[in-house]
Amino acid sequence: MKIKSVFYLFLFVVFSVSSYSQNVKLLTIDQLNERIEKGKDSTYVVNFWATWCAPCIKELPHFEKLSAEHKSDKLAVLLVSLDFKSKLKSNVIPFVKRKNLKNEVFLLNEGSPQEFIDRIDPSWSGSIPATLFIKNGKRKFVESEFTYEQLLTEYKKL
């Protein structure tokens, strides 16, 4: 009887843990801007990345570390994937689960790349990784890969 209870407890834990996965939502630029405007007292670090971008993947742990080390700050780290919308279930969700990302993850739901690029920052060439820092209406856009130290420095400059 005791072995049976342990077995059922084991199954419950396995299925509970395996069923948890980060919820990746579709997001438009308008929704992103609305989210940022509603949180005027917060600092936003918005990273634009993709599952096929090696430098993006390399720096993702730095964003996870930043939010973990500064969770007492009013900091929101948003990871916005630029993968194709058709890759949401086949690439993005499995990637996020495999990497155990804790920050909020979105898939950009926009049609014209040049249009959304210009709306994020007119100086953006479109290359990734790219990161937008926002605090109290002040915006800084950086189009490059970060080490953790560089990311922390940019965050503290705001």
RAJO-V256268 format. One record per residue. N is the residue number from 0. RES is the residue in one letter. OMEGA is omega in whole degrees, 0 to 359 (999 if undefined). NEAR is the number of other C-alpha atoms within 10 Angstrom. Layout:
n: {N N}
res: {RES RES}
omega: {OMEGA OMEGA}
near: {NEAR NEAR}
//
This chain:
n: {0 1 2 3 4 5 6 7 8 9 10 11 12 13 14 15 16 17 18 19 20 21 22 23 24 25 26 27 28 29 30 31 32 33 34 35 36 37 38 39 40 41 42 43 44 45 46 47 48 49 50 51 52 53 54 55 56 57 58 59 60 61 62 63 64 65 66 67 68 69 70 71 72 73 74 75 76 77 78 79 80 81 82 83 84 85 86 87 88 89 90 91 92 93 94 95 96 97 98 99 100 101 102 103 104 105 106 107 108 109 110 111 112 113 114 115 116 117 118 119 120 121 122 123 124 125 126 127 128 129 130 131 132 133 134 135 136 137 138 139 140 141 142 143 144 145 146 147 148 149 150 151 152 153 154 155 156 157}
res: {M K I K S V F Y L F L F V V F S V S S Y S Q N V K L L T I D Q L N E R I E K G K D S T Y V V N F W A T W C A P C I K E L P H F E K L S A E H K S D K L A V L L V S L D F K S K L K S N V I P F V K R K N L K N E V F L L N E G S P Q E F I D R I D P S W S G S I P A T L F I K N G K R K F V E S E F T Y E Q L L T E Y K K L}
omega: {181 179 179 179 179 179 180 176 178 179 179 181 181 182 178 181 183 180 177 171 179 179 179 183 172 184 174 177 178 179 177 179 179 179 182 180 180 182 186 180 184 171 178 172 185 182 177 188 174 182 182 185 183 178 178 182 181 184 182 178 178 178 176 180 180 182 179 182 183 182 176 174 173 184 173 175 181 180 185 180 177 174 175 179 180 181 183 184 185 184 191 182 177 179 181 179 181 181 178 181 182 178 177 181 179 171 183 184 180 182 187 179 183 179 182 177 180 180 176 177 182 180 184 178 181 180 177 6 178 185 178 177 181 174 179 178 179 183 173 182 180 183 177 176 180 159 178 181 178 179 179 179 179 179 182 179 185 999}
near: {6 6 8 9 10 11 12 11 11 12 12 12 12 11 10 10 10 10 9 9 15 16 12 19 14 16 16 15 16 12 12 16 12 11 12 20 13 9 15 13 13 17 21 23 25 21 25 23 24 21 16 12 13 12 16 21 17 13 18 21 15 18 24 16 15 18 19 13 10 11 11 8 10 13 20 19 19 20 25 23 23 21 19 15 16 9 12 18 11 9 16 24 20 14 15 18 16 10 12 13 17 17 18 15 22 22 24 21 19 16 11 8 11 12 12 18 16 13 14 15 15 13 12 16 12 16 11 20 23 19 24 17 20 21 19 14 13 9 13 16 18 17 17 13 18 21 15 16 11 12 17 15 11 15 18 8 8 13}
//
